[in-house]
Amino acid sequence: QVHLVESGGGLVQPGGSLRLSCITSSISFSIYSLAWYRQAPGHERELVASITSGGSTNYVDSVKGRFTISRDNAKNTGYLQMNSLKPEDTAVYYCNLKYLINNYWGQGTQVTVSS
């Protein structure tokens, strides 16, 4: 059983920053593609950002220039740096690891952007 643990969520004011972390110790982390998804109440889960095993990144248009996805293979950890946060970024954020047919999810961490 593979476990992913997210951390770093919380309440932040508009314009603030948070860094989410996703750690796993159960697999060969470096071969997996890493992605962050989010789901707001009443909305479908959406892909926010992804990074391949080779380091190529992709972002949804709404976060380009504000969010940065990264990974530290030596620490089996992925990150999502979120700057200039907006109220519409409020959601539960999920970490995802994928390789071939293997697809793993974390439990989610709440991010709330509000004054």
NORSULRA-V981752 format. One record per residue. RES is the residue in three letters. OMEGA is omega in degrees with one decimal (NA if undefined). D_CENTER is the distance of its C-alpha to the mean C-alpha in whole Angstrom. Layout:
res = <RES & RES>
omega = <OMEGA & OMEGA>
d_center = <D_CENTER & D_CENTER>
//
This chain:
res = <GLN & VAL & HIS & LEU & VAL & GLU & SER & GLY & GLY & GLY & LEU & VAL & GLN & PRO & GLY & GLY & SER & LEU & ARG & LEU & SER & CYS & ILE & THR & SER & SER & ILE & SER & PHE & SER & ILE & TYR & SER & LEU & ALA & TRP & TYR & ARG & GLN & ALA & PRO & GLY & HIS & GLU & ARG & GLU & LEU & VAL & ALA & SER & ILE & THR & SER & GLY & GLY & SER & THR & ASN & TYR & VAL & ASP & SER & VAL & LYS & GLY & ARG & PHE & THR & ILE & SER & ARG & ASP & ASN & ALA & LYS & ASN & THR & GLY & TYR & LEU & GLN & MET & ASN & SER & LEU & LYS & PRO & GLU & ASP & THR & ALA & VAL & TYR & TYR & CYS & ASN & LEU & LYS & TYR & LEU & ILE & ASN & ASN & TYR & TRP & GLY & GLN & GLY & THR & GLN & VAL & THR & VAL & SER & SER>
omega = <179.6 & 178.9 & 173.3 & -179.3 & 177.2 & 174.4 & 175.2 & 178.1 & 178.8 & 179.3 & -179.2 & 177.6 & 174.6 & -176.2 & -178.8 & -176.7 & 171.1 & 172.3 & 176.5 & 176.8 & 178.3 & -176.9 & 172.5 & 179.4 & -168.6 & -172.9 & 172.5 & -172.4 & -170.9 & -177.3 & -176.1 & 164.6 & -178.3 & 177.3 & 171.5 & 175.3 & 173.0 & 178.3 & 176.3 & 179.5 & 178.8 & -179.5 & 175.3 & 175.8 & -179.0 & 176.3 & 179.9 & -176.6 & 177.9 & 176.8 & -178.6 & 176.2 & 179.4 & 175.6 & 176.8 & -174.7 & 177.8 & -177.2 & 169.3 & -173.0 & -173.8 & -179.3 & -179.3 & -178.6 & -179.7 & -177.5 & 175.7 & 176.1 & 178.8 & -179.8 & 174.5 & -174.7 & 178.9 & -179.3 & -176.9 & -173.2 & 172.3 & -175.1 & 169.0 & 176.1 & -176.1 & 179.1 & 178.2 & -175.3 & -178.6 & 177.8 & -179.6 & 173.1 & 179.8 & -176.5 & 165.8 & -178.1 & -176.8 & 173.2 & -179.9 & 173.4 & -176.2 & 172.9 & -176.4 & -177.9 & -178.6 & -173.5 & -173.5 & -178.4 & 170.0 & -175.2 & 178.7 & 176.1 & -175.1 & 171.9 & 179.3 & 179.9 & -174.6 & 175.2 & NA>
d_center = <21 & 17 & 15 & 11 & 11 & 8 & 10 & 10 & 10 & 14 & 16 & 17 & 19 & 19 & 19 & 17 & 14 & 11 & 9 & 6 & 7 & 7 & 11 & 13 & 17 & 18 & 18 & 18 & 15 & 16 & 17 & 14 & 12 & 8 & 6 & 3 & 6 & 8 & 11 & 14 & 17 & 20 & 17 & 16 & 12 & 11 & 9 & 7 & 7 & 8 & 10 & 13 & 15 & 17 & 15 & 15 & 12 & 12 & 11 & 12 & 15 & 15 & 12 & 14 & 15 & 13 & 10 & 9 & 7 & 9 & 11 & 14 & 15 & 18 & 16 & 14 & 11 & 8 & 6 & 5 & 9 & 10 & 13 & 16 & 14 & 16 & 17 & 16 & 12 & 13 & 11 & 10 & 6 & 6 & 5 & 8 & 10 & 13 & 17 & 20 & 20 & 18 & 15 & 13 & 11 & 10 & 12 & 9 & 9 & 11 & 11 & 15 & 16 & 20 & 23>
//
